[in-house]
Each structure stands twice: as C-alpha cells, then as structure tokens.
Amino acid sequence: MARITLIDPSNATGTTGEQLAQIKSAFGMVPNMFKAAANSPAALTSMWGSFGALGNGRLGAKLGEQIAVAIADRNNCSYCLAAHTGLGRKAGASVQEMAEAQAGRAADSRTAAALQFAIKVVDNRAGIEPADVDALKAAGFDDEEVVEIIAHIALNLFTNYLNVALDVPVDFPGVKLTRAAAA
C-alpha cells in the first residue's frame, strides 16, 4: 500500500484533472505513479511534461526505455522496471534487448555506450570524468544527445525515487530486479 494517497482521477479538477485525462488517453489508464505525483500539481506537471518532451527527443523511445530499465534496476525500482520494460517492448525492443538493457548491456555498441554512461552517472552521482563523455561521443552521440541522455537520467531518478520512497503499488506486469549491472 502506498505511503500517500493515490489521487482518484475522477475527483481531480483543473490542470491536474486535465493532465490525468491526457495520461489516461496515452496509457489507457492512469498508472499509480501519476496518481501519486498528482498530490502535487507542480510535480505532476514536471513529470508529465518531461515524459512528453523526452518522448519527442532525438534519442528515440526505444533507447529512452532501455536507459530507464538500467536505472530502475540500479535503484531497485520495481515499479519503473515493470513499466519501462513494457513500454520498451511497445517501442520495438525485444524481450532479450530489454533484459540486457536492465543489466546495462546491449549488442549495439552505441546503445551499450549510452547504458554504461547512464549507469556511471547514477552510480557516481554525476561525478564522471571527461573520458566518460568522450566515450559517449566516440560511440556517435553529439552534444545534444549527451544532454538528452542526462535528462533521461534525471527523469528516471525522479520517478524511481517517487515510487520507491512512497511504495507506489506496481500496476504493470512485474519484472524481476536483478541488480546485474552492479556486478
């Protein structure tokens, strides 16, 4: 059971009600994570706006979801791991690709570089070296994409922390946390 009230979308009004209606339209339901965030209209606006902005970014949905599962596994966020695994499959990733991403790995060298960078940023609380950015650029990412990867990291830290700290009930098919990337 969540540690805070999950806002009932049918009782939400104003901007919060409008955003929850948009979320329902996008997902076919209002996931519990958004119901938790809806306790703060500012937090909900930030979260939903970030999903929209990054969904239209240059990295693409598949890589964004792969980054999300790698970070979710690092942070022991069962909620985000379940949600983003399903969203990754909808974005065209195979079951194997999502499992590998969860462990911080990918057959594609460009994707692998992004995942390893994301994990290093999370593990080192952004205390990375110039060589880490250089490796990302050597894999084919330009400055815009490097910043976009960091934006994905930040959004996923926000959602991971919200779901873990508030024990938001998972309402997506479960995926086992492995912390494989920690090895």
ROTI-911965 format. One line per 5 residues: number of its first residue (from 1); for each residue x, y, z of N, C-alpha, C. Coordinates in Angstrom, 3 decimals. Example, Ala and Ser with C-alpha at 12.3 -4.5 7.8 and 13.67 -1.06 7.14 Angstrom:
BEGIN
1) 13.190,-5.690,7.800,12.300,-4.500,7.800,13.200,-3.300,7.800; 12.850,-2.250,7.080,13.670,-1.060,7.140,12.900,0.030,7.870
//
This chain:
BEGIN
1) 0.847,-1.189,0.000,0.000,0.000,0.000,0.884,1.241,0.000; 0.543,2.170,-0.832,1.311,3.409,-0.950,1.337,4.145,0.387; 2.399,4.897,0.589,2.562,5.667,1.824,1.829,7.001,1.781; 1.284,7.330,0.607,0.475,8.536,0.460,-0.779,8.165,-0.320; -1.713,9.085,-0.372,-2.954,8.879,-1.114,-2.660,8.872,-2.611
6) -3.243,7.925,-3.312,-3.211,7.936,-4.773,-4.451,8.686,-5.221; -4.229,9.782,-5.926,-5.340,10.652,-6.326,-6.247,9.927,-7.322; -7.530,9.938,-7.042,-8.523,9.343,-7.944,-8.744,10.318,-9.094; -8.403,9.911,-10.321,-8.549,10.822,-11.459,-9.969,11.360,-11.631; -10.970,10.597,-11.232,-12.351,11.062,-11.400,-12.682,12.214,-10.452
11) -11.874,12.403,-9.421,-12.097,13.507,-8.481,-11.156,14.684,-8.727; -10.220,14.539,-9.651,-9.238,15.599,-9.905,-9.857,16.697,-10.763; -9.488,17.922,-10.458,-10.016,19.067,-11.196,-8.877,19.927,-11.728; -9.232,20.912,-12.528,-8.258,21.876,-13.028,-7.168,21.222,-13.856; -5.981,21.785,-13.769,-4.836,21.294,-14.546,-4.527,19.843,-14.215
16) -4.626,19.479,-12.947,-4.349,18.089,-12.547,-5.338,17.149,-13.228; -6.602,17.497,-13.225,-7.618,16.674,-13.894,-7.355,16.560,-15.386; -6.976,17.673,-16.005,-6.669,17.665,-17.440,-5.467,16.773,-17.742; -4.431,16.886,-16.925,-3.239,16.071,-17.165,-3.516,14.591,-16.929; -4.271,14.269,-15.902,-4.606,12.863,-15.666,-5.453,12.310,-16.810
21) -6.301,13.130,-17.403,-7.072,12.701,-18.582,-6.138,12.449,-19.770; -5.129,13.298,-19.953,-4.139,13.077,-21.021,-3.366,11.783,-20.779; -3.007,11.549,-19.533,-2.259,10.338,-19.180,-3.115,9.111,-19.453; -4.393,9.173,-19.076,-5.303,8.049,-19.342,-5.406,7.801,-20.836; -5.478,8.859,-21.601,-5.555,8.720,-23.058,-4.290,8.063,-23.612
26) -3.144,8.412,-23.056,-1.865,7.877,-23.540,-1.657,6.418,-23.143; -2.064,6.044,-21.923,-1.795,4.703,-21.394,-3.009,3.781,-21.393; -4.190,4.330,-21.598,-5.407,3.530,-21.491,-5.869,3.398,-20.053; -5.136,3.977,-19.134,-5.431,4.002,-17.703,-4.527,5.063,-17.098; -4.734,5.379,-15.845,-3.824,6.293,-15.155,-2.959,5.439,-14.237
31) -1.697,5.239,-14.594,-0.810,4.454,-13.746,-0.682,5.065,-12.340; -0.496,4.193,-11.363,-0.409,4.627,-9.971,0.680,5.675,-9.736; 1.766,5.605,-10.478,2.839,6.579,-10.307,2.306,7.997,-10.518; 1.492,8.190,-11.549,0.933,9.513,-11.819,-0.101,9.893,-10.765; -0.839,8.906,-10.252,-1.791,9.185,-9.173,-1.056,9.665,-7.923
36) 0.128,9.122,-7.676,0.937,9.571,-6.537,1.472,10.977,-6.795; 2.021,11.197,-7.982,2.572,12.512,-8.324,1.492,13.588,-8.302; 0.240,13.214,-8.572,-0.858,14.183,-8.633,-1.143,14.838,-7.285; -0.562,14.338,-6.207,-0.678,15.023,-4.921,-0.071,16.417,-4.995; 0.883,16.607,-5.887,1.495,17.912,-6.107,1.287,18.288,-7.564
41) 0.440,19.265,-7.848,0.256,19.673,-9.239,1.581,20.037,-9.921; 2.492,20.662,-9.191,3.792,21.031,-9.774,4.599,19.781,-10.138; 4.594,18.776,-9.266,5.333,17.538,-9.544,4.734,16.802,-10.731; 3.408,16.730,-10.782,2.743,16.065,-11.902,3.048,16.790,-13.210; 2.987,18.105,-13.202,3.286,18.882,-14.406,4.720,18.658,-14.842
46) 5.636,18.637,-13.897,7.043,18.394,-14.215,7.238,17.007,-14.820; 6.679,16.005,-14.178,6.847,14.630,-14.640,6.222,14.419,-16.017; 4.963,14.802,-16.170,4.259,14.581,-17.430,4.899,15.397,-18.543; 5.279,16.612,-18.246,5.947,17.452,-19.239,7.282,16.874,-19.675; 8.028,16.321,-18.729,9.318,15.707,-19.068,9.128,14.477,-19.946
51) 8.146,13.649,-19.619,7.872,12.483,-20.470,7.541,12.925,-21.891; 6.714,13.963,-22.017,6.342,14.454,-23.342,7.528,15.017,-24.100; 8.323,15.840,-23.427,9.474,16.463,-24.085,10.495,15.419,-24.516; 10.830,14.501,-23.631,11.836,13.496,-23.975,11.295,12.472,-24.970; 9.990,12.236,-24.946,9.386,11.342,-25.932,9.516,11.876,-27.348
56) 9.686,13.173,-27.471,9.873,13.793,-28.780,11.338,14.141,-29.043; 12.233,13.611,-28.226,13.656,13.913,-28.364,14.328,13.098,-29.453; 15.609,13.314,-29.602,16.377,12.666,-30.666,16.777,11.231,-30.347; 16.807,10.857,-29.090,17.263,9.506,-28.747,16.309,8.415,-29.197; 15.030,8.740,-29.259,14.031,7.746,-29.630,13.504,7.004,-28.415
61) 12.305,6.483,-28.572,11.623,5.818,-27.461,12.352,4.560,-26.996; 12.853,3.766,-27.921,13.494,2.502,-27.544,14.702,2.748,-26.642; 15.601,3.625,-27.044,16.778,3.896,-26.217,16.375,4.536,-24.894; 15.390,5.416,-24.923,14.915,6.014,-23.679,14.425,4.965,-22.697; 13.708,3.965,-23.191,13.200,2.895,-22.322,14.334,1.982,-21.850
66) 15.323,1.759,-22.702,16.470,0.950,-22.287,17.241,1.644,-21.169; 17.421,2.950,-21.298,18.073,3.710,-20.227,17.237,3.603,-18.952; 15.932,3.720,-19.088,15.040,3.673,-17.922,15.146,2.357,-17.165; 15.212,1.233,-17.871,15.279,-0.046,-17.140,16.643,-0.245,-16.487; 17.701,0.247,-17.116,19.029,0.143,-16.490,19.049,0.925,-15.179
71) 18.486,2.118,-15.194,18.458,2.953,-13.989,17.510,2.362,-12.945; 16.351,1.870,-13.371,15.395,1.274,-12.438,16.023,0.102,-11.697; 16.778,-0.726,-12.419,17.409,-1.864,-11.766,18.458,-1.386,-10.764; 19.231,-0.378,-11.117,20.254,0.166,-10.205,19.626,0.688,-8.933; 18.437,1.284,-9.063,17.777,1.922,-7.924,16.734,1.039,-7.250
76) 16.691,-0.236,-7.638,15.724,-1.169,-7.048,14.291,-0.669,-7.155; 13.953,-0.101,-8.302,12.599,0.409,-8.510,11.792,-0.601,-9.327; 11.085,-1.455,-8.631,10.251,-2.462,-9.287,9.192,-1.818,-10.162; 8.638,-0.694,-9.707,7.594,-0.021,-10.466,8.120,0.402,-11.835; 9.214,1.145,-11.850,9.735,1.663,-13.117,10.264,0.541,-14.003
81) 10.847,-0.473,-13.402,11.332,-1.601,-14.191,10.172,-2.262,-14.931; 9.074,-2.488,-14.234,7.898,-3.108,-14.865,7.318,-2.206,-15.953; 7.127,-0.934,-15.626,6.510,-0.016,-16.588,7.379,0.156,-17.831; 8.667,0.402,-17.637,9.532,0.698,-18.782,9.890,-0.546,-19.591; 9.848,-1.708,-18.981,10.043,-2.931,-19.765,8.891,-3.073,-20.760
86) 7.678,-2.872,-20.284,6.521,-2.938,-21.185,6.549,-1.851,-22.248; 6.916,-0.647,-21.845,6.987,0.461,-22.805,8.113,0.234,-23.820; 9.195,-0.362,-23.380,10.288,-0.687,-24.301,9.863,-1.700,-25.351; 9.087,-2.671,-24.932,8.571,-3.665,-25.884,7.664,-2.970,-26.900; 6.833,-2.041,-26.434,5.962,-1.297,-27.348,6.777,-0.410,-28.291
91) 7.972,-0.012,-27.861,8.836,0.850,-28.680,9.702,0.039,-29.647; 9.520,-1.292,-29.650,10.224,-2.117,-30.619,11.383,-2.931,-30.098; 11.654,-2.881,-28.814,12.737,-3.682,-28.242,12.250,-5.103,-27.983; 13.128,-6.048,-28.186,12.785,-7.447,-27.900,12.876,-7.696,-26.393; 12.330,-8.820,-25.971,12.436,-9.226,-24.568,13.914,-9.293,-24.182
96) 14.734,-9.878,-25.061,16.173,-10.007,-24.795,16.838,-8.636,-24.693; 16.501,-7.718,-25.587,17.098,-6.378,-25.544,16.761,-5.664,-24.235; 15.544,-5.823,-23.759,15.162,-5.167,-22.508,15.857,-5.827,-21.318; 15.993,-7.147,-21.342,16.706,-7.833,-20.259,18.179,-7.423,-20.247; 18.776,-7.317,-21.410,20.179,-6.886,-21.498,20.316,-5.440,-21.032
101) 19.399,-4.587,-21.429,19.442,-3.182,-21.009,19.321,-3.068,-19.499; 18.474,-3.880,-18.915,18.322,-3.892,-17.457,19.668,-4.153,-16.792; 20.488,-4.986,-17.415,21.814,-5.311,-16.891,22.886,-4.330,-17.365; 22.460,-3.304,-18.113,23.412,-2.307,-18.592,24.184,-2.725,-19.825; 23.626,-3.680,-20.552,24.316,-4.203,-21.736,23.428,-4.091,-22.962
106) 24.085,-4.090,-24.131,23.363,-4.105,-25.404,24.305,-4.642,-26.473; 23.749,-5.359,-27.443,24.546,-5.864,-28.566,25.031,-4.713,-29.437; 24.207,-3.673,-29.569,24.555,-2.493,-30.348,25.524,-1.636,-29.537; 26.685,-1.322,-30.095,27.718,-0.604,-29.345,27.280,0.798,-28.939; 26.482,1.447,-29.752,26.007,2.794,-29.422,25.078,2.741,-28.202
111) 24.142,1.801,-28.228,23.233,1.630,-27.095,24.000,1.243,-25.847; 24.957,0.338,-25.989,25.768,-0.091,-24.850,26.497,1.096,-24.223; 27.033,1.971,-25.056,27.746,3.145,-24.540,26.800,4.043,-23.742; 25.575,4.246,-24.248,24.603,5.085,-23.546,24.225,4.461,-22.209; 24.030,3.150,-22.183,23.646,2.472,-20.940,24.761,2.532,-19.907
116) 25.973,2.277,-20.348,27.104,2.323,-19.420,27.312,3.737,-18.872; 27.139,4.730,-19.720,27.243,6.121,-19.288,26.162,6.419,-18.242; 24.924,6.036,-18.532,23.823,6.299,-17.603,24.079,5.650,-16.251; 24.529,4.421,-16.263,24.807,3.721,-15.009,25.937,4.414,-14.248; 26.967,4.841,-14.966,28.091,5.511,-14.307,27.639,6.836,-13.690
121) 26.803,7.589,-14.405,26.287,8.848,-13.869,25.498,8.577,-12.585; 24.636,7.557,-12.600,23.837,7.225,-11.421,24.739,6.752,-10.274; 25.615,5.819,-10.563,26.476,5.268,-9.510,27.389,6.312,-8.881; 27.869,7.238,-9.701,28.829,8.236,-9.216,28.178,9.582,-8.916; 26.847,9.585,-8.860,26.107,10.815,-8.569,26.592,11.966,-9.439
126) 26.747,11.652,-10.709,27.142,12.591,-11.768,28.626,12.938,-11.740; 29.389,12.360,-10.834,30.823,12.633,-10.754,31.592,11.814,-11.779; 31.447,12.176,-13.032,32.098,11.440,-14.109,33.341,12.186,-14.586; 34.104,11.533,-15.425,35.342,12.091,-15.964,35.122,12.560,-17.401; 35.987,13.445,-17.895,35.885,13.846,-19.306,35.919,12.645,-20.257
131) 36.669,11.614,-19.904,36.759,10.417,-20.749,35.403,9.725,-20.901; 34.533,9.857,-19.896,33.210,9.235,-19.973,32.360,9.897,-21.055; 32.426,11.208,-21.132,31.702,11.937,-22.181,32.361,11.669,-23.527; 33.700,11.620,-23.538,34.420,11.331,-24.785,34.020,9.963,-25.341; 33.838,8.971,-24.460,33.445,7.632,-24.903,32.053,7.659,-25.524
136) 31.170,8.451,-24.955,29.823,8.579,-25.498,29.881,9.218,-26.887; 30.705,10.245,-27.022,30.840,10.912,-28.326,31.499,9.978,-29.340; 32.455,9.183,-28.901,33.106,8.226,-29.803,32.122,7.174,-30.302; 31.070,6.921,-29.513,30.032,5.960,-29.908,29.017,6.586,-30.863; 29.162,7.881,-31.144,28.289,8.517,-32.125,27.286,9.508,-31.577
141) 27.361,9.848,-30.309,26.434,10.814,-29.729,27.019,12.219,-29.828; 26.165,13.184,-30.202,26.616,14.569,-30.241,26.226,15.258,-28.922; 26.589,16.519,-28.792,26.336,17.234,-27.542,24.853,17.251,-27.166; 23.991,17.454,-28.146,22.551,17.471,-27.869,22.111,16.138,-27.274; 22.579,15.056,-27.842,22.173,13.728,-27.360,22.786,13.417,-25.994
146) 23.989,13.895,-25.728,24.601,13.696,-24.410,23.737,14.376,-23.348; 23.320,15.606,-23.615,22.468,16.328,-22.664,21.116,15.625,-22.530; 20.598,15.105,-23.636,19.317,14.408,-23.588,19.420,13.126,-22.758; 20.528,12.417,-22.850,20.736,11.233,-22.007,20.691,11.641,-20.539; 21.345,12.746,-20.202,21.331,13.211,-18.816,19.918,13.598,-18.393
151) 19.136,14.173,-19.291,17.739,14.495,-18.973,16.940,13.218,-18.699; 17.176,12.159,-19.487,16.514,10.878,-19.222,16.916,10.349,-17.850; 18.184,10.464,-17.526,18.659,10.006,-16.212,17.918,10.757,-15.112; 17.850,12.072,-15.231,17.200,12.888,-14.206,15.726,12.521,-14.051; 15.012,12.367,-15.164,13.605,11.993,-15.087,13.448,10.635,-14.413
156) 14.300,9.696,-14.764,14.184,8.366,-14.175,14.565,8.349,-12.700; 15.499,9.176,-12.295,15.783,9.286,-10.864,14.566,9.822,-10.124; 13.912,10.818,-10.693,12.700,11.380,-10.105,11.634,10.299,-9.944; 11.358,9.574,-11.018,10.300,8.562,-10.938,10.702,7.395,-10.039; 11.963,6.973,-10.096,12.430,5.895,-9.213,12.255,6.297,-7.751
161) 12.711,7.485,-7.416,12.649,7.929,-6.023,11.207,8.076,-5.556; 10.345,8.608,-6.397,8.934,8.736,-6.034,8.341,7.364,-5.733; 8.564,6.417,-6.626,7.956,5.094,-6.482,8.543,4.284,-5.341; 9.850,4.346,-5.148,10.475,3.586,-4.069,10.156,4.224,-2.716; 10.366,5.528,-2.593,10.162,6.203,-1.309,8.714,6.118,-0.834
166) 7.784,6.187,-1.773,6.366,6.202,-1.400,5.697,4.844,-1.568; 6.486,3.818,-1.933,5.994,2.450,-2.064,4.738,2.386,-2.930; 4.829,3.006,-4.110,3.699,3.044,-5.031,3.439,1.634,-5.570; 2.207,1.144,-5.461,1.888,-0.204,-5.937,2.089,-0.337,-7.457; 2.754,-1.409,-7.837,3.029,-1.678,-9.248,1.737,-2.108,-9.924
171) 1.413,-1.444,-11.022,0.208,-1.787,-11.771,0.533,-2.141,-13.224; 1.721,-2.660,-13.447,2.171,-3.195,-14.732,2.643,-4.621,-14.467; 2.712,-5.469,-15.498,3.237,-6.824,-15.278,4.648,-6.763,-14.683; 4.852,-7.495,-13.612,6.113,-7.445,-12.861,7.304,-7.974,-13.635; 8.463,-7.406,-13.337,9.744,-7.832,-13.887,10.694,-7.944,-12.692
176) 11.476,-9.003,-12.658,12.378,-9.240,-11.533,13.576,-8.281,-11.584; 13.818,-7.608,-10.463,15.021,-6.808,-10.318,16.219,-7.758,-10.246; 17.319,-7.373,-10.871,18.492,-8.239,-10.843,19.720,-7.577,-10.260; 19.777,-6.285,-10.363,20.983,-5.531,-9.998,22.208,-6.130,-10.693; 21.976,-6.722,-11.879,23.061,-7.340,-12.651,24.131,-6.323,-13.015
181) 23.729,-5.097,-13.242,24.702,-4.069,-13.626,25.652,-3.739,-12.482; 25.289,-4.115,-11.261,26.148,-3.822,-10.110,27.330,-4.765,-10.043; 27.236,-5.872,-10.748,28.302,-6.876,-10.660,29.565,-6.430,-11.372
//
